[in-house]
């Protein structure tokens, strides 16, 4: 319940509905909400994803701190209410390209990107609204749209980290005589995308066919 508590306290939202599939986390959220004196403004509800969210009951859905495939499952179960939702705020911990691709295929347009760095980890996040998304390049699927990125310096740091990681993986594969395997080819393709985005973010290149 920390996010809705903070948003209400900062006056960014008037009220919120916190939902979870498990009673334990929901009970802890309820305790935090009571401690903050916000029980009038933040309600809790036991729900498998969005299944218990009623039509026109909310204008924003926030799903953060979970795997990308779980976020997609939650969105897939919200067909009864998502038409009335104005925006999605998503922070997937994995399978991020799949989340961006599914949004684009499902009539959602990503209009805002951000990325945070804390305790040695990077946390990309995005805002999507109803709209026709143009075709996203591979670089945009993996790293987001640079033109709407709020933290370009953090994204640049993330790209350097990915470049180093990919070089290390490829070096290990080559050392073990696996430079011609499918895994090695996959890493090389990823390196093209990462290096291309790095050049673009550094102002030294444009979006290339390889990045797309």
C-alpha positions as a printed NumPy array, in Angstrom:
array([[  0.   ,   0.   ,   0.   ],
       [  2.981,   2.348,  -0.001],
       [  2.39 ,   3.797,  -3.482],
       [ -1.265,   4.838,  -3.028],
       [ -0.411,   6.17 ,   0.439],
       [  2.336,   8.375,  -1.003],
       [  0.178,   9.55 ,  -3.903],
       [ -2.71 ,  10.544,  -1.644],
       [ -0.402,  12.248,   0.846],
       [  1.209,  14.263,  -1.948],
       [ -2.189,  15.269,  -3.319],
       [ -1.582,  13.603,  -6.682],
       [ -4.704,  11.429,  -6.451],
       [ -7.919,  11.881,  -4.416],
       [ -8.418,   8.192,  -3.66 ],
       [ -7.239,   4.702,  -4.541],
       [ -8.214,   1.046,  -4.549],
       [ -5.421,  -1.357,  -3.582],
       [ -5.977,  -4.916,  -4.802],
       [ -4.056,  -8.156,  -4.328],
       [ -4.772, -11.832,  -4.931],
       [ -3.456, -12.825,  -1.482],
       [ -4.99 , -11.875,   1.85 ],
       [ -1.603, -11.537,   3.603],
       [ -0.207,  -8.656,   1.542],
       [ -3.64 ,  -7.04 ,   1.528],
       [ -3.785,  -7.15 ,   5.329],
       [ -0.355,  -5.518,   5.554],
       [ -1.496,  -2.809,   3.156],
       [ -4.591,  -2.209,   5.271],
       [ -2.389,  -1.798,   8.364],
       [ -0.154,   0.729,   6.616],
       [ -3.185,   2.645,   5.355],
       [ -4.648,   2.821,   8.861],
       [ -1.31 ,   3.978,  10.293],
       [ -1.268,   6.777,   7.72 ],
       [ -4.832,   7.764,   8.647],
       [ -6.036,   7.281,   5.073],
       [ -8.662,   4.546,   5.419],
       [-11.309,   6.985,   4.123],
       [ -9.366,   7.549,   0.913],
       [ -7.761,   4.168,   0.179],
       [ -9.801,   0.982,   0.115],
       [ -8.522,  -2.569,  -0.315],
       [-10.057,  -5.466,  -2.195],
       [ -9.145,  -9.115,  -2.658],
       [ -8.856,  -9.674,  -6.391],
       [ -7.047, -11.828,  -8.925],
       [ -5.599,  -9.021, -11.024],
       [ -8.348,  -6.751, -12.319],
       [-11.15 ,  -9.289, -12.108],
       [-12.862,  -7.535,  -9.189],
       [-12.406,  -4.018, -10.555],
       [-15.762,  -2.738, -11.744],
       [-16.316,  -0.785, -14.928],
       [-15.643,   2.981, -14.58 ],
       [-14.438,   2.497, -10.995],
       [-10.944,   3.837, -11.717],
       [ -9.23 ,   5.988, -14.327],
       [ -5.658,   4.695, -13.824],
       [ -4.224,   1.21 , -13.325],
       [ -0.786,   0.91 , -11.734],
       [  1.041,  -2.427, -11.758],
       [  4.603,  -2.365, -10.45 ],
       [  7.22 ,  -4.586,  -8.878],
       [  6.205,  -7.802, -10.602],
       [  7.183,  -9.846, -13.638],
       [  6.181,  -8.686, -17.078],
       [  4.244, -11.85 , -17.867],
       [  2.198, -11.408, -14.683],
       [  1.411,  -7.823, -15.688],
       [  0.252,  -9.06 , -19.092],
       [ -1.922, -11.702, -17.448],
       [ -3.485,  -9.025, -15.246],
       [ -4.204,  -6.814, -18.254],
       [ -5.602,  -9.75 , -20.229],
       [ -8.093, -10.346, -17.405],
       [ -9.265,  -6.745, -17.417],
       [-11.225,  -6.682, -20.647],
       [-14.42 ,  -5.82 , -18.777],
       [-12.993,  -2.597, -17.356],
       [ -9.956,  -1.436, -19.343],
       [-11.953,   0.552, -21.892],
       [-12.854,   2.969, -19.129],
       [ -9.252,   3.2  , -17.906],
       [ -7.501,   6.335, -19.174],
       [ -3.921,   5.314, -18.489],
       [ -1.667,   2.456, -17.422],
       [  1.411,   2.964, -15.241],
       [  3.567,  -0.166, -15.519],
       [  6.897,  -1.174, -14.01 ],
       [  7.639,  -4.747, -15.116],
       [ 10.642,  -6.474, -13.583],
       [ 11.168,  -8.854, -16.504],
       [ 10.057,  -9.521, -20.104],
       [  9.903,  -5.763, -20.687],
       [ 10.059,  -5.981, -24.531],
       [  7.062,  -8.348, -24.456],
       [  5.101,  -5.861, -22.343],
       [  5.804,  -2.99 , -24.73 ],
       [  4.982,  -5.152, -27.758],
       [  1.687,  -6.359, -26.277],
       [  0.663,  -2.811, -25.388],
       [  1.269,  -1.698, -28.964],
       [ -0.691,  -4.661, -30.334],
       [ -3.582,  -4.045, -27.934],
       [ -4.354,  -0.425, -28.748],
       [ -2.171,   1.253, -26.109],
       [  0.322,   3.996, -26.91 ],
       [  3.356,   4.586, -24.694],
       [  3.636,   8.337, -24.103],
       [  6.054,   8.487, -21.18 ],
       [  9.122,   6.487, -20.091],
       [ 11.318,   6.626, -17.023],
       [ 14.03 ,   4.494, -15.439],
       [ 15.308,   4.458, -11.864],
       [ 18.51 ,   3.022, -10.419],
       [ 18.57 ,   1.789,  -6.83 ],
       [ 20.643,  -0.772,  -4.903],
       [ 22.507,  -1.781,  -8.044],
       [ 19.389,  -2.474, -10.121],
       [ 17.624,  -0.619, -12.921],
       [ 13.831,  -0.235, -12.944],
       [ 12.285,   0.84 , -16.284],
       [  8.689,   2.092, -16.183],
       [  6.181,   3.468, -18.662],
       [  2.84 ,   5.232, -19.057],
       [  0.417,   4.145, -21.777],
       [ -2.884,   5.605, -22.976],
       [ -5.452,   4.491, -25.528],
       [ -4.188,   5.165, -29.033],
       [ -2.661,   3.749, -32.172],
       [  0.994,   3.013, -31.541],
       [  3.397,   3.229, -34.453],
       [  5.619,   0.251, -35.109],
       [  8.265,   0.091, -32.379],
       [ 11.881,  -0.66 , -33.266],
       [ 13.768,  -3.429, -31.499],
       [ 15.704,  -0.748, -29.615],
       [ 12.456,   0.841, -28.415],
       [ 11.031,  -2.515, -27.39 ],
       [ 14.093,  -3.227, -25.249],
       [ 14.938,   0.255, -23.989],
       [ 11.878,   2.43 , -24.551],
       [ 11.368,   5.584, -26.581],
       [ 14.311,   7.925, -26.001],
       [ 12.302,  10.994, -27.033],
       [  9.917,  10.569, -24.067],
       [ 12.506,   9.313, -21.558],
       [ 12.496,  11.38 , -18.345],
       [ 15.895,  10.135, -17.116],
       [ 18.2  ,   9.909, -20.152],
       [ 21.354,   9.856, -18.007],
       [ 20.097,   6.814, -16.097],
       [ 19.119,   5.14 , -19.364],
       [ 22.602,   5.825, -20.72 ],
       [ 24.109,   4.21 , -17.611],
       [ 21.794,   1.22 , -18.119],
       [ 22.954,   0.893, -21.73 ],
       [ 26.626,   0.909, -20.687],
       [ 25.847,  -1.821, -18.138],
       [ 24.031,  -3.9  , -20.778],
       [ 26.89 ,  -3.443, -23.234],
       [ 29.392,  -4.674, -20.653],
       [ 27.153,  -7.622, -19.729],
       [ 26.669,  -8.675, -23.357],
       [ 30.394,  -8.413, -24.101],
       [ 31.143, -10.598, -21.079],
       [ 28.607, -13.255, -22.125],
       [ 29.929, -13.35 , -25.689],
       [ 33.515, -13.535, -24.427],
       [ 32.635, -16.514, -22.228],
       [ 30.92 , -18.277, -25.127],
       [ 33.924, -17.711, -27.383],
       [ 36.3  , -18.916, -24.679],
       [ 34.301, -22.142, -24.4  ],
       [ 34.265, -22.697, -28.154],
       [ 30.594, -21.761, -28.535],
       [ 31.006, -18.67 , -30.709],
       [ 28.928, -20.225, -33.52 ],
       [ 25.961, -21.324, -31.405],
       [ 22.438, -19.889, -31.523],
       [ 23.069, -18.281, -28.123],
       [ 26.132, -16.469, -29.429],
       [ 24.191, -15.225, -32.457],
       [ 21.404, -14.03 , -30.167],
       [ 23.91 , -12.056, -28.073],
       [ 25.424, -10.497, -31.196],
       [ 21.982,  -9.325, -32.308],
       [ 21.348,  -7.857, -28.866],
       [ 24.711,  -6.089, -29.023],
       [ 23.749,  -4.431, -32.315],
       [ 20.62 ,  -3.032, -30.706],
       [ 22.402,  -1.942, -27.509],
       [ 25.344,  -0.359, -29.329],
       [ 23.03 ,   1.409, -31.766],
       [ 20.921,   2.861, -28.966],
       [ 24.092,   3.94 , -27.151],
       [ 25.301,   5.844, -30.21 ],
       [ 21.883,   7.461, -30.552],
       [ 21.721,   8.484, -26.885],
       [ 25.248,   9.893, -27.121],
       [ 24.22 ,  11.963, -30.145],
       [ 26.533,  10.055, -32.456],
       [ 24.04 ,   8.14 , -34.572],
       [ 20.492,   7.659, -35.836],
       [ 18.093,   4.76 , -35.621],
       [ 19.51 ,   2.172, -38.027],
       [ 17.941,  -0.827, -39.704],
       [ 19.777,  -3.066, -37.241],
       [ 18.171,  -1.261, -34.322],
       [ 14.761,  -1.61 , -35.916]])
